[in-house]
Amino acid sequence: MVSDGVVASVALVSVTLSFPCFVYGAYYIIETEPVTWDVLLHHLKFVVTGLVLTTVPMLVWMAPRLPEQLGGLSAVHAYLGLQAYALLLFGGTGIVRIFRAKREHDLYNDYDEDLLLDEIGGDQMSHWRSRLRIGVFGYVIFWMLAYVVGVSRYVLRYVV
């Protein structure tokens, strides 16, 4: 049987490796114009990889152990992590609307510089874009806070 410390170390490395994926995915989508289908897929490869590296350890190892440990830093860690995922879902509602509008106007394959995203999505497009921004930035902020608490828990439990 593998010890808790080894599994915790693997989880820590996995979650730590997700951050560069998020950073590169964000950098790539922000710096690349126009956002074509290939650009979107390249961005999503890194973002989805980061989400897998974070979510799998959470679902497989952290969440099942939470009820027996709930209290103190583990409660704070769980709360911050849940807030991160809640904001990711919130931002996802905006992504769906933006994606749908760009697909309807074939802007992923045939980019038109003169066509503004706010024009194709109707009156609500600025609302959906705001939701996306709030969701993404909120996810990153709460992810970083949960990460710091998680690393603190790791150090207190397995190093000190």
N, C-alpha and C positions, 0 to 999 in steps of 0.2 A: 504494500500500500504506500502511496506517495504521501509525504507529510504535508500538513497545511502550509508550512513555510515555503515549500517548493511550489505548490500550486499558487500561493499568493504572489510569489516572485514572477511566475509565468504570467499571471493576470496583470501585474504591475508593468512588466515589459510590454505586453500586448497593448494595454491602454496607453502607455507612453508612446509607442510607435504610431498610434492613431493620430496624434497631434500633428506631426509633419505632413501626414496625408491631408488633413483638414486645411493646413496652411497652404500647401501647394495647390490644392483644388481651388481654394478661394483666390489665391494669387492668379492662377491661370485664367479663371473665368472673368476676373476683374480686368486683367491686362490684355485680353484677347478680344479684338474687334474685327469683324462682326462675330456674334455668337451663332455659328453654324451648327448643324447636326454633329459634325465631327468634333467640334470644340466642346459641345455639351457632353458628348459621350466621354471624351477625355477627362473633363472635369468630374463627371459622375464616377468614373473608375476610381479616382482618388478619394472622393467623398464617401462612396459606398465602402471602400476598403477601410477607411477610418471608422465608419460606423460599425462594421463587422468586428474590427479589432477592439472596439469598446463594448459593443452589445453582447457578443458571445460570452466573454468572461462574466459580465453582469448576470446574464440569464442562466448560465451553466453553473457558476460557482458562487457569486455574491448573493443573488436573490434567494436561493434555497437556504443559505446559512443565516439570513437576516433575522428571522423570528427568534432564534436562540441567542442572538447578540444585540438585539434592539435596545439601544440606550446610549446616551452620551454621544460620542463621535460617530458611531455607526448610524444613529438616527439622523444626525446632521448630514452625513455623507449620503444616505438614502434620500433624504429630502431634497438636497441640492441636485442629485442625479435625476430624480423624478421631475424636478422643475426644468432641467435641461431637456429631457425628452418631451415634456409638455410643450415647451417653446418650439421644439423641432416640429411637432405636429401642427402647432399654430402656423408656423412658417410654411409647412407643407400645403396648407389650404390655399395660400397665395401662389405657390409654385404650380399647382394644378391649373389654376385659372390663367396664369401667364403662359404656360406651356400650351394650353388649349388655344388661346388667341394666336400665338405665333404659328402653331400648326395649321390653323384655319386659313391663315394668310401665307402659308408656305415660306415663312421667314427663316426657317432653319436650312432650307435648300436654296432659296432664291432671295437673298437678302436685298432689301431696298433701303438705302440710306435715308431717303426722303420720307419714309413712313415711320412715324413715331409710335412707340409701344402704347402710349396713352391714347392715341387715336384709334387703334384697332380693338382695344378692349372695352370701349364704352366708358361710361362715367365712373365705373368702379375700378378701373385698372390701377389708378394711383393708390387706391385702398389696398388692392391685392399686392402691389409692389411694397407698400409699407408693411403689410403683414409678413411678407417674405423677409424683409430687412430686420424687423423686430424679432422674428423667429430665429433667424440665423445668428444675429448678434446675441440674443438672449441665450441660445443654446451654447454658444462659445463661452460666454461669461459664466453661466452656471456649470458648464463642463469643467472649466478651469478651477472654479471654486471646489467642486466635488473632487477633482483630481488632487488638489492641495490637501484636502481633508483625508482623502484616501491614502495618500503618501504618508501623511502624519500617522494615521492608524497603522499602516504597515510598519513604519519605523518603531512606534511604541510597542507593537505586538511582537515583531519578529527580529528587530535589530537591538533594541535597548534591553 
